[in-house]
């Protein structure tokens, strides 16, 4: 925190600004409580941890946070005591994760806006995933999706997968999907070395947050890729497989549910093949899912 305030203060003095507000993607905490914003009246600097604002209506939340800190500084300048926390729009997420104003008299950073430990960390994690841009990780899985579609399309041309899929229930298909998605997720993390180990004097909870954000980012990207793969294979199955031939091979009348079941099974099997194709991905594109990697890249710039 002190380092962020120092940098913001130096920039404020250099630019001749009256005040400076620093937006950071670093997850900040005071003890076990996530920090949303902080104010150093003496330095005329405010710090806002953007991930702590959550994953939705981010622009509005940032604007409201800046307005609140600016009001704090204005009241401090005219020596008017702060009677209540800043007015914020009452959204559902804000009710579930209330933000409390805490003062630390005599400290350089004397005004803190904190969230409760448990639900606050959930909101912080969602904000970190949002900052990680899962859609960017999805674009890095092109090779995996292409490899998976090729494998799935080939499976549709043989009758063995038709017979296997028709004998599987929804519960078993769901388990197969979870295992295949988990295999691809684990493969990406291991092959591209996305799992971070604790280094230096930083708390272990920081490393856990970073790894959780990376895992959730990749999981969202993989699930989106899986949904696209399922849709493509369903269309391919409907175009390629004649209903009469399909019926003769599975031994009962065919309807849309049978095509959905076949596409679901093929997508799960193909996803495992796609894990092998992911090893050919551009490493930099896939590593965009790693929260620590993104943060280090921004610091270098």
C-alpha positions in Angstrom: 0.0 0.0 0.0 2.7 2.5 1.0 4.5 1.9 -2.3 1.4 2.6 -4.3 0.8 5.8 -2.4 4.4 6.9 -2.9 4.2 6.4 -6.7 0.8 8.2 -6.9 2.1 11.1 -4.7 5.2 11.5 -6.9 3.1 11.6 -10.0 0.8 14.2 -8.5 3.6 16.4 -7.5 5.3 16.0 -10.9 2.2 16.8 -12.9 1.1 19.6 -10.5 -2.2 17.9 -9.7 -4.3 18.9 -6.7 -5.2 15.2 -6.0 -4.4 11.8 -7.4 -6.4 8.7 -7.5 -4.7 5.4 -8.3 -6.5 2.4 -9.8 -4.7 -0.8 -9.3 -5.4 -4.4 -10.2 -3.4 -5.6 -7.2 -5.7 -7.4 -4.6 -5.2 -5.6 -1.4 -6.1 -6.7 2.2 -5.8 -5.3 5.7 -5.4 -8.4 7.8 -8.0 -10.8 6.6 -10.4 -8.2 5.1 -10.2 -7.2 1.4 -9.5 -3.6 0.8 -11.7 -1.7 -1.7 -10.3 1.8 -1.4 -8.0 3.8 0.9 -7.2 7.5 1.3 -4.0 9.3 2.4 -5.2 12.8 3.2 -1.8 14.2 3.8 -0.5 13.0 0.4 -3.9 13.9 -1.2 -3.9 10.4 -2.7 -6.6 7.9 -3.0 -6.1 4.2 -4.0 -8.8 2.0 -5.4 -8.4 -1.8 -5.8 -10.4 -2.4 -9.0 -10.8 -6.2 -8.5 -12.4 -5.6 -5.1 -15.2 -3.8 -6.9 -16.4 -7.1 -8.4 -17.1 -8.2 -12.0 -20.2 -6.2 -12.9 -21.0 -2.6 -13.7 -17.3 -1.9 -13.1 -17.2 1.6 -14.7 -20.1 2.8 -12.5 -18.4 1.3 -9.4 -15.1 2.9 -10.1 -16.7 6.3 -10.7 -18.7 6.1 -7.5 -15.5 5.1 -5.6 -13.6 8.1 -7.0 -16.4 10.4 -6.2 -16.5 9.1 -2.6 -12.8 9.6 -2.1 -12.9 13.0 -3.6 -15.7 14.0 -1.2 -13.5 12.6 1.7 -10.6 14.9 0.6 -12.9 17.9 0.2 -14.3 17.5 3.7 -10.9 16.9 5.1 -9.7 20.1 3.5 -12.4 22.2 5.3 -12.0 20.2 8.6 -15.5 18.8 8.5 -16.0 15.5 10.3 -17.2 12.5 8.3 -20.5 11.5 9.8 -21.4 8.5 7.6 -19.9 6.4 4.8 -20.2 7.7 1.2 -23.6 7.2 -0.5 -23.4 4.3 -2.9 -26.1 2.8 -5.1 -27.7 -0.2 -3.3 -27.1 -3.1 -5.6 -27.6 -6.7 -4.7 -23.9 -7.4 -4.7 -23.3 -4.4 -2.3 -25.9 -5.7 0.1 -24.3 -9.2 0.2 -20.8 -7.7 0.5 -21.2 -4.5 2.5 -18.3 -2.0 2.4 -17.4 -0.6 5.8 -15.5 2.7 6.4 -12.7 2.4 9.0 -10.4 5.2 10.2 -6.9 4.8 11.4 -6.0 8.1 13.2 -2.3 9.0 13.1 -1.6 6.6 10.2 -0.5 7.9 6.8 -3.3 6.0 5.1 -6.0 6.9 7.6 -9.3 6.1 5.8 -10.0 2.5 4.7 -13.0 0.9 2.9 -13.1 -2.8 3.8 -15.3 -5.8 3.0 -16.1 -8.8 5.3 -13.4 -11.6 5.0 -15.4 -14.5 3.6 -17.9 -12.9 1.1 -15.4 -10.1 0.4 -12.9 -12.6 -0.9 -15.5 -14.1 -3.2 -16.2 -10.7 -4.7 -12.5 -10.0 -4.9 -11.9 -13.2 -6.8 -14.7 -12.5 -9.3 -13.1 -9.1 -9.9 -9.7 -10.7 -10.5 -11.2 -13.1 -13.0 -12.9 -10.2 -14.8 -9.6 -8.3 -14.9 -8.0 -11.5 -16.4 -10.4 -11.2 -19.4 -11.4 -14.9 -19.9 -12.4 -14.1 -23.6 -8.7 -13.4 -24.2 -7.8 -16.9 -22.9 -10.5 -18.3 -25.1 -8.8 -16.8 -28.2 -5.6 -18.6 -27.2 -7.3 -22.0 -27.4 -7.8 -22.0 -31.2 -5.6 -25.0 -31.8 -7.3 -27.0 -29.1 -10.7 -26.3 -30.5 -9.7 -27.1 -34.0 -8.1 -30.4 -32.9 -11.1 -31.3 -30.8 -13.5 -30.6 -33.7 -11.5 -32.7 -36.1 -11.5 -35.6 -33.6 -15.2 -35.2 -32.9 -16.2 -35.0 -36.5 -14.2 -38.1 -37.3 -16.0 -39.9 -34.4 -19.3 -39.0 -35.9 -18.4 -41.0 -39.1 -18.3 -44.4 -37.2 -21.2 -46.2 -35.6 -19.4 -47.3 -32.5 -19.8 -43.8 -30.8 -23.4 -43.8 -31.8 -24.1 -47.0 -30.0 -22.0 -46.0 -26.9 -23.7 -42.6 -26.7 -27.2 -44.1 -26.9 -26.5 -46.3 -23.9 -25.3 -43.5 -21.7 -27.6 -41.7 -19.3 -27.5 -38.0 -18.6 -25.6 -38.5 -15.3 -22.8 -40.5 -17.0 -22.6 -38.0 -19.8 -22.2 -35.2 -17.3 -19.5 -37.1 -15.4 -17.6 -37.7 -18.7 -17.9 -34.0 -19.6 -16.5 -32.9 -16.2 -13.6 -35.3 -16.5 -12.8 -34.2 -20.0 -13.0 -30.5 -19.1 -10.9 -31.2 -16.0 -8.3 -33.0 -18.2 -8.0 -30.1 -20.5 -7.8 -27.6 -17.6 -5.0 -29.6 -15.9 -3.1 -30.1 -19.2 -3.1 -26.3 -19.9 -1.9 -25.5 -16.4 0.9 -28.1 -16.3 2.1 -27.7 -19.9 2.2 -23.8 -19.8 3.3 -23.7 -16.2 0.5 -21.5 -15.1 0.4 -22.6 -11.4 2.3 -20.2 -9.2 4.2 -21.2 -6.1 4.8 -19.0 -3.1 7.9 -16.9 -3.5 9.4 -14.1 -1.4 7.8 -12.8 1.7 4.3 -12.4 0.3 1.5 -14.2 2.2 0.4 -17.6 1.0 -3.2 -16.3 0.6 -2.0 -14.0 -2.3 -0.7 -17.1 -4.1 -3.9 -18.9 -3.5 -5.9 -16.0 -4.9 -3.7 -15.8 -8.0 -4.0 -19.5 -8.7 -7.8 -19.5 -8.1 -8.2 -16.5 -10.5 -6.1 -18.3 -13.1 -8.0 -21.6 -12.7 -11.4 -19.9 -13.0 -10.3 -17.8 -16.0 -9.2 -21.0 -17.8 -12.3 -22.9 -16.7 -14.6 -20.2 -18.1 -12.7 -20.1 -21.4 -12.8 -23.9 -21.7 -16.5 -24.1 -21.0 -17.2 -21.6 -23.7 -15.0 -23.5 -26.1 -16.8 -26.7 -25.1 -20.2 -25.1 -25.7 -19.0 -24.0 -29.2 -17.6 -27.4 -29.9 -20.9 -29.1 -28.8 -22.9 -26.8 -31.1 -20.7 -27.4 -34.1 -20.8 -31.2 -33.6 -24.6 -31.1 -33.2 -24.9 -29.3 -36.5 -22.4 -31.7 -38.1 -24.3 -34.8 -36.8 -27.6 -33.5 -38.1 -26.1 -32.8 -41.5 -24.1 -36.0 -41.9 -26.0 -38.8 -40.1 -29.1 -39.9 -41.8 -31.9 -40.7 -39.3 -32.7 -44.1 -40.8 -29.1 -45.2 -40.7 -28.8 -43.8 -37.1 -31.9 -45.8 -36.1 -30.7 -49.1 -37.6 -27.4 -48.8 -35.6 -28.8 -47.9 -32.2 -31.9 -50.1 -32.4 -34.7 -47.6 -31.6 -36.4 -44.6 -33.1 -34.3 -41.4 -33.4 -35.3 -37.9 -32.2 -33.4 -34.7 -31.4 -32.4 -36.1 -28.0 -30.4 -38.8 -29.6 -28.4 -36.3 -31.7 -27.9 -34.1 -28.6 -26.6 -37.1 -26.7 -24.2 -38.1 -29.5 -22.9 -34.5 -29.9 -22.4 -34.3 -26.1 -20.5 -37.5 -26.0 -18.4 -36.6 -29.0 -17.6 -33.2 -27.6 -16.4 -34.8 -24.3 -14.2 -37.3 -26.1 -12.9 -34.7 -28.5 -12.0 -32.3 -25.7 -9.5 -34.8 -24.4 -8.0 -34.9 -27.9 -8.1 -31.1 -27.9 -5.8 -31.1 -24.8 -3.1 -32.6 -26.9 -3.7 -29.9 -29.6 -3.4 -27.2 -26.9 0.3 -28.1 -26.5 0.8 -26.5 -29.8 -0.7 -23.2 -28.7 1.3 -20.0 -28.6 2.5 -20.0 -25.0 2.1 -16.2 -24.6 -1.5 -16.4 -25.7 -2.4 -19.1 -23.1 -0.4 -17.5 -20.3 -2.7 -14.5 -20.5 -4.9 -16.5 -18.3 -2.3 -16.4 -15.5 -3.2 -13.5 -13.1 0.4 -13.1 -11.9 1.7 -13.1 -15.5 -0.7 -10.3 -16.5 0.1 -8.2 -13.5 3.9 -8.6 -14.1 3.4 -7.6 -17.7 1.5 -4.4 -16.7 4.2 -3.5 -14.2 6.9 -3.8 -16.9 5.0 -1.2 -19.0 
